Amino acid sequence: MPESVCSILAALTCLAHAQPVSIPIFDDGVTALRAVRFTSSLEPAVPLAINGQSVDDPATPGADFFHAVEGYTRVPQRSPFPLSFVDIFASGYVRPLVFAWDGTPSAIGTSVVAGPSFRPEGAPLDLAPQMLLGRVTALRGQEPQVLSTGSFDGAALFTGTRRYVAPRLGVSTVEVTWTWRAIRPIVLDPTQRGNDAFRLMTLSSMLADADLGLYDARYVRVRQSTGLARTTQIDDSVRGRHLFASPQPLGLGGDVTLFKDHRATWNAGGPSVGVRLVSITGASVLLGVQGYLAETTDPSDDSLSVWVEWLDAPAVIAPGTQISVTFRISCSPATDLGDVDHDGAFTRADALALLGQLGTTLAHPTFDAYADLDADGVVTCRDYDLLLQRMGTHPADLNADGVPDAGDLFRFLDWFEAHSSNADLNADGINDIGDFFVFLDLFQGCR
């Protein structure tokens, strides 16, 4: 079994100075789990059971309480069990990691508050419930699940389940479902309704100083179920403010992602983390994405929050109101500007995507900061030239002789006539005239 690592209770300092108590609770040769109790934490530890049996530390007398479950997964062609997730069931936070395309595990970075938060009138944001217990289901050959049950100061009850899908190189996934039920009337802060009064989930991250590389995330993308997306760089020069003048609309099937690049020096190699909404029952919910960048520039603080807001939440939530939400957390390796499709490489697809972005500015509804390589707020031919430098080869140089010329046209025509998949330049699964126009666009480049 692997040694435990320092886990992070979201929004708190990583307890590097403290040695957590960690005991093995499951190992089927593919997935290994450990129960963890922090020696210093603002959240109380709670009872934990696995497959119906209480988890007990044989080294200590009496009942044992814990804060988190750490998951480790064997990577193909590698013998160790790298850390793949930290589920802090004592607070309902999830810290996902990802294995890079070469199998290297990422650092820990952005976390997810995997449940609702709300702001009662005259009170601060109630970010997470007070948990009562945690339960783990882990069977050989099956994906582990972690469940938390808790209460929001007696005003509402909460139950949340996280299912940890077997990770693959380049992507890890957590399926989250939670149910929230109001026990007594909840009057929401009237000054924040429609902006920050009731969150369905929160991405909790850190952006202390972008110039110094002190951040876990620097870009935010809001993407609709139709595929329409806008990616912007977060400006850290103005702090203590919301990211958007008003929440960005988001419907079911849409997602919000915090991207990280390789310029970060803090938790270098930390992942990009996104959340896609799958379903909501119990209420007709109008949704939007909002965020906040706090004044603090201490890299040990979670200074950046981005969340999905219940925009049309009522002024008073009646007792008995019950809402169930399902969403999917996706974790991927950090990617650099120019890698527009975030696949970890500078390719022809990125060149094509950047050409499609030419002329867009920050105000455009489909602006993509990953196509704005010089970060001047507009995608221009200079950005295209910078991408070609990173690619190291021209995207229309099909015969790899170092120059785009007539020989590349003949190579494309040969592929096209032979019905070769190489001619499917727009990657739509068929060879047609659209691929020829793509080749012409790449050949002509940026003009």
HELIX and SHEET records of a PDB file:
HELIX    1   1 ARG A  348  GLN A  357  1                                  10    
HELIX    2   2 ALA A  369  ALA A  371  5                                   3    
HELIX    3   3 CYS A  381  MET A  391  1                                  11    
HELIX    4   4 ALA A  406  GLU A  417  1                                  12    
HELIX    5   5 SER A  421  ALA A  423  5                                   3    
HELIX    6   6 ILE A  433  GLN A  444  1                                  12    
SHEET    1   A 8 VAL A  21  ASP A  27  0                                        
SHEET    2   A 8 THR A  31  ARG A  37 -1                                        
SHEET    3   A 8 ALA A  68  THR A  73 -1                                        
SHEET    4   A 8 LEU A  83  ILE A  88 -1                                        
SHEET    5   A 8 TYR A  93  PRO A  96 -1                                        
SHEET    6   A 8 SER A 111  VAL A 113 -1                                        
SHEET    7   A 8 PHE A 198  SER A 205 -1                                        
SHEET    8   A 8 SER A 117  PHE A 118 -1                                        
SHEET    1   B10 VAL A  21  ASP A  27  0                                        
SHEET    2   B10 THR A  31  ARG A  37 -1                                        
SHEET    3   B10 ALA A  68  THR A  73 -1                                        
SHEET    4   B10 LEU A  83  ILE A  88 -1                                        
SHEET    5   B10 TYR A  93  PRO A  96 -1                                        
SHEET    6   B10 SER A 111  VAL A 113 -1                                        
SHEET    7   B10 PHE A 198  SER A 205 -1                                        
SHEET    8   B10 LEU A 304  TRP A 310 -1                                        
SHEET    9   B10 LEU A 287  LEU A 293 -1                                        
SHEET   10   B10 ARG A 241  HIS A 242 -1                                        
SHEET    1   C10 VAL A  21  ASP A  27  0                                        
SHEET    2   C10 THR A  31  ARG A  37 -1                                        
SHEET    3   C10 ALA A  68  THR A  73 -1                                        
SHEET    4   C10 LEU A  83  ILE A  88 -1                                        
SHEET    5   C10 TYR A  93  PRO A  96 -1                                        
SHEET    6   C10 SER A 111  VAL A 113 -1                                        
SHEET    7   C10 PHE A 198  SER A 205 -1                                        
SHEET    8   C10 LEU A 304  TRP A 310 -1                                        
SHEET    9   C10 LEU A 287  LEU A 293 -1                                        
SHEET   10   C10 GLN A 248  PRO A 249 -1                                        
SHEET    1   D 3 GLN A  53  SER A  54  0                                        
SHEET    2   D 3 VAL A  46  ILE A  50 -1                                        
SHEET    3   D 3 PHE A  65  PHE A  66 -1                                        
SHEET    1   E11 GLN A  53  SER A  54  0                                        
SHEET    2   E11 VAL A  46  ILE A  50 -1                                        
SHEET    3   E11 GLN A 130  THR A 137  1                                        
SHEET    4   E11 GLN A 145  SER A 151 -1                                        
SHEET    5   E11 ALA A 156  ARG A 168 -1                                        
SHEET    6   E11 VAL A 171  ALA A 182 -1                                        
SHEET    7   E11 GLN A 322  SER A 332 -1                                        
SHEET    8   E11 SER A 272  THR A 281 -1                                        
SHEET    9   E11 ASP A 255  PHE A 259 -1                                        
SHEET   10   E11 TYR A 219  ARG A 223 -1                                        
SHEET   11   E11 ALA A 229  GLN A 233 -1                                        
SHEET    1   F 2 ILE A 186  VAL A 187  0                                        
SHEET    2   F 2 VAL A 316  ILE A 317 -1                                        
SHEET    1   G 2 LEU A 207  ASP A 209  0                                        
SHEET    2   G 2 LEU A 214  TYR A 215 -1                                        
END                                                                             
